[in-house]
Amino acid sequence: MTRILVTGATGFIGHRLVAALDEQGHEVRAMTRHPDTYDGPGDPVGGDVFDAESLVAPLTDIEVAYYLVHSLDDADFEAKDAQAAEAFAKEAARQGVRQIIYMGGLGDDDEDMSAHLRSRREVEGLLASTGVPVTVLRAAIVVGHGGISWELTRQLVKNLPAMVVPKWASTKTQPIAVDDVIRYLVGVAGREEAFGRIFEIGGPDQLTYVDMLRVAAEIDTGRKALIIEVPVLTPRLSSYWLALVTDVDVTTGRNLIDSMGTEVLVREQSIRDVVPGEPIGYAEAVRRALEERTG
């Protein structure tokens, strides 16, 4: 049994992760800004990564800490996320945490990195800056009920029988089912062979965003989506378009779109040496996401 802290415990990834760790018998603290209203598994504990003093109690006597926090809905998300990661790393070191596990973004390190991906890389470095071993899992789009990127896909195909999409929609990516994300996150906890390492994780399918929209449309609605690509929709215009036809706000949409123009594919498979098993395909991930939503 390992003493584990999960930040972002009520989020898309966090609430699933807490449940999975709890089922395995770990002693799990679920960190939230509102512990009085938390009704999930694990022991609720109050804490806010943007308030350094509030991190003392959650991190006390913790062996493994999951850092699952970001501020995509904030225009100044890069500065906020950097400040929070630095504070978390300092307190984790003071408390003797053995491992921090972080969900980063998949993509190459180059001058074309989006602000979103650049921020994720900065957070990786800051979490490791105080000497606590960090395990990073880098993923592209995570497919599962409640995930922002998946909700964009689902709502677009649900609300628009035909759509005009910008040129970034022909960019290839490697989506991953949320079930596989949780399997990998649980699998690296406390594993010394994963300390200080970066792993790329993805499903078996390499698809363009257009491919993803078409597969999702056929599974969800039983029809083929009519999709026309045009070169004139800028990231800013695209974000307003998304806000008009989905419930994702403009700021979040813009930050996501900025990272969609670059191909993001898994280049190495070393995660399978630590956590064996075949990942779920995109079509099956879509079916599971839709079933969870209606079930």
C-alpha positions in Angstrom: 0.0 0.0 0.0 1.4 3.4 -1.0 0.4 6.8 0.3 -0.7 8.8 -2.7 -2.0 12.3 -3.4 -4.0 13.1 -6.5 -4.4 16.8 -7.3 -7.3 17.7 -9.6 -9.2 14.8 -8.0 -12.6 16.0 -9.3 -11.3 16.5 -12.9 -11.7 14.4 -16.0 -8.6 12.3 -15.3 -8.4 12.8 -11.6 -11.7 11.3 -10.5 -11.1 8.1 -12.5 -7.5 7.9 -11.2 -8.6 8.2 -7.6 -11.1 5.4 -8.0 -8.6 3.1 -9.7 -5.9 3.7 -7.1 -8.5 3.2 -4.3 -9.6 -0.1 -5.8 -6.0 -1.4 -5.7 -5.8 -0.7 -2.0 -3.6 2.4 -1.9 -4.1 5.1 0.7 -5.3 7.9 -1.5 -5.8 11.6 -0.7 -8.1 13.4 -3.1 -7.0 17.0 -3.2 -9.7 19.6 -4.0 -10.5 23.2 -3.3 -13.9 22.1 -1.9 -13.3 19.0 0.3 -16.6 19.5 2.2 -18.6 18.7 -1.0 -16.3 15.9 -2.3 -18.3 12.6 -2.5 -15.8 10.3 -4.4 -13.4 7.6 -3.1 -10.3 8.3 -1.2 -9.8 10.8 1.7 -10.7 14.4 0.7 -8.2 17.0 1.6 -8.3 20.8 0.9 -5.6 22.3 -1.2 -5.0 24.7 -4.1 -1.8 24.6 -6.2 -2.1 28.4 -6.6 -1.9 28.8 -2.8 1.5 27.4 -1.7 0.6 27.3 2.1 -2.4 25.2 1.4 -0.1 22.4 0.0 1.6 21.5 3.3 -1.2 19.3 4.7 -2.0 17.4 1.5 1.7 16.6 0.8 2.6 15.6 4.4 3.7 11.9 4.6 2.9 11.3 0.9 5.1 9.0 -1.2 3.7 9.5 -4.7 2.0 12.7 -5.9 0.0 13.1 -9.1 0.0 16.6 -10.6 -3.0 16.9 -12.8 -3.6 20.7 -12.9 -3.6 23.2 -15.7 -5.3 26.6 -16.5 -6.2 26.4 -20.1 -9.3 28.5 -19.4 -7.1 31.5 -18.3 -5.6 33.9 -20.8 -2.4 34.0 -18.6 -2.2 30.3 -18.2 1.5 30.0 -18.8 2.5 32.2 -15.9 -0.1 30.7 -13.6 0.8 27.1 -14.3 4.5 27.9 -13.9 4.0 29.5 -10.5 1.8 26.6 -9.3 4.2 23.9 -10.5 7.2 25.6 -8.8 5.3 25.9 -5.5 4.2 22.2 -5.7 7.7 21.0 -6.4 9.2 22.9 -3.5 6.6 21.6 -1.0 6.9 18.0 -2.4 10.7 18.2 -1.8 10.3 19.5 1.7 7.9 16.7 2.6 10.1 14.0 1.1 7.8 12.9 -1.7 9.5 10.0 -3.6 7.8 10.6 -7.0 5.8 13.1 -8.8 3.7 11.9 -11.8 2.6 14.4 -14.4 0.4 14.3 -17.6 2.2 16.3 -20.2 1.5 17.0 -23.9 2.8 14.9 -26.8 4.8 16.7 -29.4 8.3 17.5 -30.6 10.5 20.1 -28.9 11.0 22.8 -31.6 10.4 26.4 -32.4 6.9 25.7 -33.7 5.6 24.6 -30.3 2.3 26.1 -29.3 2.0 28.1 -26.1 0.0 25.2 -24.7 2.7 22.6 -25.3 5.5 25.1 -24.4 3.7 25.5 -21.0 3.5 21.8 -20.5 7.2 21.4 -21.1 8.0 24.3 -18.6 5.8 22.6 -16.0 7.8 19.3 -16.5 11.0 21.1 -15.8 9.7 23.0 -12.8 8.3 19.9 -11.2 11.7 18.3 -11.4 13.6 21.4 -10.3 13.7 20.6 -6.6 15.1 17.1 -6.9 12.0 14.9 -6.6 12.0 12.3 -9.4 9.3 13.1 -11.9 7.6 10.6 -14.2 6.0 12.3 -17.2 3.3 10.7 -19.5 2.9 12.7 -22.7 -0.4 12.3 -24.5 -2.3 13.9 -27.3 -6.1 13.8 -27.4 -7.6 11.7 -24.6 -10.9 10.2 -25.6 -13.4 9.8 -22.8 -16.6 11.2 -21.5 -16.0 14.7 -20.0 -12.7 15.3 -21.7 -12.5 18.7 -23.3 -10.9 17.6 -26.6 -13.3 14.7 -26.9 -16.3 17.0 -26.1 -15.3 19.2 -29.0 -15.3 16.2 -31.3 -18.6 14.8 -30.0 -20.5 18.2 -30.0 -19.2 19.1 -33.5 -20.5 15.9 -35.1 -23.7 16.0 -33.0 -24.6 19.6 -33.8 -23.3 19.9 -37.4 -24.4 17.4 -40.1 -22.0 19.3 -42.3 -19.1 21.5 -41.4 -16.3 23.6 -42.7 -13.0 23.0 -40.9 -9.7 24.8 -41.0 -6.5 23.4 -42.4 -5.2 22.2 -39.0 -7.9 19.5 -39.2 -5.7 17.5 -41.7 -2.9 17.3 -39.1 -2.2 13.8 -37.8 -2.5 12.9 -34.1 -2.6 9.8 -32.0 -5.6 9.8 -29.7 -5.7 7.6 -26.6 -8.6 6.1 -24.6 -9.0 7.5 -21.1 -9.0 3.9 -19.8 -5.4 3.4 -21.1 -4.3 6.8 -19.6 -5.5 5.6 -16.2 -3.8 2.2 -16.7 -0.5 3.9 -17.4 -0.8 6.4 -14.6 -1.6 3.7 -12.1 1.1 1.4 -13.6 4.0 3.8 -13.0 3.2 4.7 -9.4 6.1 3.8 -7.1 8.0 2.1 -9.9 11.7 3.1 -9.6 12.3 2.2 -13.2 9.9 5.0 -14.1 11.6 7.6 -11.9 13.0 10.6 -13.8 11.7 9.4 -17.2 9.4 10.7 -19.9 7.0 8.3 -21.7 5.0 8.9 -24.8 1.5 7.3 -24.7 -1.1 6.9 -27.4 -3.5 4.5 -28.9 -2.8 2.3 -31.9 -4.4 4.6 -34.5 -2.7 7.6 -36.2 -5.5 9.8 -37.5 -6.2 13.3 -38.8 -8.8 15.4 -37.0 -11.0 15.0 -40.0 -10.7 11.2 -39.7 -11.6 11.4 -36.0 -14.7 13.5 -36.8 -15.8 11.1 -39.4 -15.4 8.0 -37.2 -17.1 9.7 -34.3 -20.0 10.8 -36.5 -20.6 7.3 -37.9 -20.6 5.7 -34.5 -22.6 8.4 -32.8 -25.2 9.3 -35.4 -24.9 6.4 -38.0 -24.3 8.9 -40.8 -21.3 10.1 -42.7 -20.2 13.6 -41.8 -19.8 16.1 -44.7 -16.6 17.9 -44.0 -15.0 20.6 -46.2 -11.5 21.9 -45.4 -10.7 25.5 -46.0 -7.4 27.5 -45.5 -8.9 30.7 -44.2 -10.0 30.0 -40.6 -7.3 31.3 -38.3 -6.9 29.9 -34.7 -8.7 33.0 -33.4 -11.7 32.6 -35.8 -11.7 28.9 -35.2 -12.0 29.4 -31.4 -15.0 31.7 -31.9 -16.6 29.2 -34.2 -16.1 26.4 -31.7 -17.6 28.6 -28.9 -20.6 29.2 -31.1 -21.4 25.5 -31.9 -20.1 23.8 -28.7 -20.1 24.7 -25.0 -16.2 25.1 -24.8 -15.3 28.7 -24.0 -13.3 30.9 -26.4 -10.1 31.0 -24.4 -9.9 27.2 -23.9 -10.8 26.6 -27.5 -8.1 29.0 -28.7 -5.4 27.4 -26.5 -6.4 23.9 -27.7 -6.5 24.9 -31.4 -3.1 26.6 -31.2 -1.6 23.1 -30.4 -3.5 21.3 -33.2 -1.5 22.6 -36.1 1.5 20.4 -35.4 1.7 16.7 -35.9 1.8 14.8 -32.6 2.6 11.1 -32.9 4.2 8.6 -30.5 7.8 8.1 -31.4 8.8 5.6 -28.8 7.1 2.7 -27.0 9.1 2.3 -23.8 6.0 2.7 -21.6 5.1 -0.9 -22.6 8.2 -2.2 -20.9 7.0 -0.7 -17.6 3.2 -1.2 -18.1 2.6 -4.0 -20.6 -0.6 -4.3 -22.6 -2.2 -3.3 -25.9 -4.0 0.0 -26.0 -7.6 0.4 -27.1 -8.4 1.6 -30.7 -10.0 4.9 -31.4 -13.4 3.5 -32.5 -13.7 1.5 -29.3 -12.7 4.5 -27.2 -15.4 6.5 -28.9 -18.0 3.8 -28.2 -17.0 3.7 -24.5 -17.2 7.4 -24.2 -20.6 7.6 -25.7 -21.9 4.7 -23.6 -20.6 6.3 -20.4 -22.4 9.5 -21.3 -25.7 7.8 -21.9 -25.3 5.2 -19.2 
